[in-house]
Amino acid sequence: MKILIIEDEFMIRKKLRHLLEQLQFEGMYIDEILEAEDGIDADLLLQHKAFDIVFTDINLPEMDGLSLLEKSANYHPGAQWVILSGYDSFQYAQQAIYHGAKDYLLKPITKNKLKETMQRLVENIKREQNNFIEIDEMEEMLANLESAIWVLDRERVKETIGTWADKVEKKHLKLSYYQSVMNHLLKTLVDRINQKGSISLDVTFGLIGAQINQITSHFMDSCLNVIDITRVQRKGKLIDPIEAAKEYMAKNVCAKVNLEDVAQILGLNSCYFSQLFKRETGQTFIEYRIHLRIETAKQLLERSNLRIIDISSEIGYDDPTHFTKTFKKYTGISPREYRQSLGIKA
């Protein structure tokens, strides 16, 4: 929603803005609040920008609130107006309603009264749209995108937004409403990724578009941009988490190191670390650990003074038979045959 506050008293204007910024409504978000302190400035804003809700004082310099209301009907008749006044006058209220105002608020404006008024106005907007996006739908997409971006999965991001676009296309949403929702979702997504830690996305995006699909396309581009920024930040750190994990595993190849241990050492969530490891190496943690053990075993087998049973223990296998089967599975030959192929007497 886009809101305009027209009020010549600075403190009243700022208090109203503060109260509005604290309000939340299901399926609707305030994405822009502009201010004007006199009728002339307000008139210019109303001519060049469409607002969903306008709050105006009756007594203004240059042009009074009711005249503005009457004149603005030629610009954007869909705006909902709320008249502000310090006088509890039935005559003022009648005039406001006659000119099309949706409500008449007395100063000082309380949080509860403002909330009641805004809830009515929001419901009016929803009825006019005949459709809106459910909270559960938004939350599902946010969860999917958050997970995909965190593991740098561009294809999953595209797939998630593609599914979203198909649903949105059937809803016949108002453009300004959809723009507001998507800007809110993008801000929430960036905030959630920042809260995960290890990176800091100091970015802001403003989605624009003349059509629903243009806004969706801009949203996708922004999400892919977040992936690129995240990748650069991770690679730019003094210690790359995957390289650090590989180094730790190589130094502790004989120990029974598991995924949870390594993730904890790196200060990462184990589920996230597992996904990131597979994404960056093309192997699961277990597959890489086996690969590392077998490559280490090959190096040790080249030393004729080490028994195969000792090598098995050296690389973390308690059961020599299991080691032999694993080695043969990954190399095609047994440890003894590998030695013989090198010309080393078994």
C-alpha positions, 0 to 999 in steps of 0.5 A, a space after each residue: 500500500 502507498 500512503 500519503 500524510 498531509 499535515 502542517 504540524 510536524 509532530 502530528 505528521 511524524 506521530 501518525 507515520 510512526 503509528 502506521 509503520 507499527 501496524 500489520 495486516 494479513 496479506 497487505 503491506 505498507 511499502 511507502 509513506 510520503 508526507 506533505 505539509 501544505 495543500 500545494 505540495 500535496 496536490 503535486 504529489 496527488 497529480 503524479 502518484 497514485 495512493 491507496 490511502 490519504 490522511 489529510 488535515 482539514 485546515 491546511 496552508 494554501 488549500 484545505 483538505 476537503 478541496 484537495 479531496 474533491 480535486 483529487 477525484 479527477 486524478 485517482 478516484 480509487 484512493 481512500 481518504 481519511 480526514 483529520 481534525 482537532 474539532 469534534 464537529 458534526 458539520 465537518 464530518 458531514 462535509 467529509 463524508 459528502 466529499 467521499 472520505 472514508 473516515 473522520 479521525 479526531 486529534 490526538 490520534 490514538 493507536 487503537 482508533 487508527 488501527 480500526 480505521 486502517 483495518 476497514 480500509 484494508 478490507 475495502 482494498 481487498 474487496 476491490 481486488 476480489 483476490 489477494 495472496 494468502 499468507 501461507 502461500 507467501 511463507 511457503 515461497 519464502 521458505 523455499 527461496 531461503 533454502 535455495 539461496 543459502 545453498 546457492 541453487 539457482 535452478 531451484 530458485 527459478 523453479 520456485 518462482 516459476 511455480 509462484 508465477 503460475 499461481 499468481 497469473 490466475 489471481 488477477 491481482 491489482 498491480 500496485 498490490 502485487 508490487 507491494 507484496 513482492 517488495 515486502 517478500 524480497 526484503 523479508 528474504 534478505 533479512 532472513 538470510 542475514 539472520 543466518 549469519 556468516 554473511 551480510 547482505 547490505 542490499 536493497 531492491 525496489 521492484 518495478 514493472 508495468 505488468 505483473 510478469 515484469 515484477 515477477 521477472 525483476 524479483 527473480 533477477 534480484 534473488 539470483 543477484 543475492 546468490 551471486 553476492 552470497 557466493 562472492 562473500 563466502 569466497 572472499 572470507 579468509 577461510 573458505 568453509 569447504 576448503 577448511 573442511 577438506 583440510 580438517 578431514 585430511 589431517 584427521 583421516 584416521 579419526 572417525 570424523 562425521 559431518 556434525 563434528 566438522 560442521 560444529 568446528 566451522 560454526 555452521 548448521 549441519 544441514 546447511 553444511 551438508 547441502 553446501 558441501 554437496 553443492 561445492 564438491 559434487 560429492 556428499 560428505 560420506 562420499 568425499 570421506 571415503 574418497 579421501 581414505 582410499 587416496 590416503 590408503 594408496 599412498 600408504 600402500 606404496 610403503 612396503 614396510 606397512 602391513 595392510 591391516 595397519 593401513 586399514 587402522 591408519 585410515 579409520 577402518 576398524 575392520 580390515 575386511 571392510 577396508 578391503 571391500 571398500 578399496 576394491 569397490 572404488 579401485 576395482 582391485 584389492 589392496 594387495 593387487 594394487 601393491 603388486 601392480 606397483 611392483 611392490 612385494 606383498 
